[in-house]
Amino acid sequence: MMSHHSPQPVSIDKIAVPHPLDPLTGAEIATARAVLDAAGLLTETVRVPMLLPDEPTKDELAAWQPGSPIDRRIDATLLDTATGVATEVIVSISRGEVVRTERVPNDAPPYGQPQYLFEEYERAETIAKASPEWQAAMRRRGLEEHMALAFCGPLAPGYTGRADEVGRRVIRSLTFLKYDENDSPWAHPVEGLIVHIDLTANAVIRVEDHGDVPVPAGHGNYYPEVQGAARTTLKPIEITQPEGPSFAVTGSLVEWEGWSMRVDFNAREGLVLHDVSFGGRSVLSRASVPEMVVPYGDTAPGRFWISYFDAGEYLLGKNANHLELGCDCLGVIRYLDGYVADDHGHPVRIPNVICMHEEDYGILWKHTDLAGRADVRRSRRFVVSYFSTIGNYDYGFYWHFYLDGSIEVVAKATGIVFAAAGEPGVRQKHATELAPGVFAPVHQHLFCARLDVAIDGEDNRLVEVDAQRVPMGPDNPFGNAFTWSETTLATESEAQREADSAVARVWEVQSASRTNRVGRPTAYHLVPEPTALLMADPASSVAARAAFATKHLWATKHEQGQIWPAGRYPNAHQGGAGLPEYTAGDRSIDGEDIVLWHTFGLTHFPRPEDWPIMPVDYAGFWFKPYGFLDQNPAMDVPESSQAHASATSDGCCGGGSTCACGH
């Protein structure tokens, strides 16, 4: 259902916007809220689950000239908490008026609920603890004295098809004990106690109470006052840049050693990069990690339904961290603030949400010639990052830009693994024992990067490159030869691919119109790292909902608004949204404006070393120039400032008679 509002435009102060791709400001969010309020769309029971920039189209960007006005818009999802009715609204901040409203059809297949409100987490716990069934289950287990401090975690329900849940705004609650106010709740799961809650009716749908597994008693706290004094053997490492960093920041424009980009931030994706270029030539129009899924492989009643979409259900950006110098980032740092909307649509500032800095990265290139002369240059990378905490897990997203034109994307997973309880010493099929009675289920963290590629412009094509054996024979008499194959992926269906490390598979994005000095198309390679795809059965609910995670690569023809790999509302969605819908038309991607979607991530078999807090685990991929440049672009990088330290000092080779650092 669509309608158009035509109230009187809201009178607003002029907001200076130097560039149309700048992130939303607090003033703009406040203006958008005022417009929604003036249009009568914000009643006492209406909340704002998601508020994002409605980004300008590519045609609008192409027509824009610096200093000229552009229509700044926001895209808001509104939820009437009294009825469950959700509405999408586009607001022109520039004109102070509602442009469009459309009701979300979440009461019919394939369903799908707006993102969770922060206030719903507290409300769900209140509802669960007030339930006579929950209280009875706690008493039956002998846990009555712990009810007051118990933590009832609010968890997205997945999609099970249960008749009493379908089409309703549901959240599930699992119970964890806390033995004091500062205790970590994740260490004390009350196994088999599941509360199913209707957030619109503010009522318990039902309570499940399975078994009588004892609650693990050992603490899972990681605080220094519990773990003991810090070691004293590590000597300080100081990162200094006496002349300041090598990058420059002007508004959202960031420039570093030939790289140029616009740094953006929103409530759902978190960090977004626009107009990424190297040496004045375009590489990416837009880049982000807009979705991830965390499916669990346990069949227990309290976990078989778990498949969290941390962006689409919880909002990565809204849960982003305030970063601190010396903790999250080290060195000479430049931070950027971010602004998101709270549940009522008011602006919230997240200070220092994006961190930018340089890092030494070892050897860039080196050679020692026949005369003994050694030439070496040190590598350096520019890092743009942010961190988000979703419940028990913490995720860092890092974009590394290198002096040779390469880009590396890294997701870091840390925090506290999700725990279950079991009989100590009894081996389980789908979970590992981390501490006595504490079991962590097997699960995955599967991320989807969206790369709107623009290799020397928007006209690109996609080619799959595999290493290829040559059979021994006339063309390979000694059996040593091998070559490569190139397969053009010309349509959206052909571009649904899996990685294959056995043949060193990469995907080459070529310019359809520009060649290098040896006559080949200028190109970049997407280089995947080994990643298991979704382990759930293809007929499962999570496979339908997280179809993006069933392939390492998808490619689509660019279309405005096609941003979400699992659809706009994966919460309680039946499945089939996002990439399956986007690719249904099987459009041509040969010589077109194309978008790559790359699945990467972790398959986690938890270990005792992950307890009580998990050391960072890494997953990522590379995007490397391949014929984009005519030679190594880092030939003019100067020697390290420490390259010619005296042989008796701690120079680049550590001193001594064997030091050969360019002498």
Secondary structure, DSSP 8 states (H G I E B T S, - for coil): -EE--------------S-TTS---HHHHHHHHHHHHHTT---TTEEEEEEEEE---HHHHHH--TTS----EEEEEEEETTT--EEEEEEETTTTEEEEEEE--TTSTTEEE----HHHHHHHHHHHHH-HHHHHHHHHTT-GGGTTT-EEEEE-------TTTTTS-EEEEEEE--SSTTS-GGGSEEEEEEEEEETTTTEEEEEEE--------S-----HHHH----S---------TT--S-EEETTEEEETTEEEEEEEETTTEEEEEEEEETTEEEEEEEEEEEEEEEB---STTTTT-EEETTTTT-TTTTB----BTTTB-SS-EEEEEEEE-TTS-EEEEEEEEEEEEEEEEEEEEEE-TTS-EEEEEEEEEEEEEEEEETTEEEEEEEEEETTS-EEEEEEEEE----EE--TT---SSEEEEETTEEEE-EEEEEEEEEEE-TTSS-EEEEEEEEEE--SBTTBTTS--EEEEEEE--BTTTT-B---GGGT-EEEEEEEEEE-TTS-EEEEEEEE-------S-TTSHHHHHTGGGG-SEEEEE--TT---TT-S--EEE-S--SHHHHTTT--B-TTB-EEEEEEEEEEE---GGGSSSEEEEEEEEEEEESSSSSS-TTTT----TTTT--TTS--TT-SSTT--S--
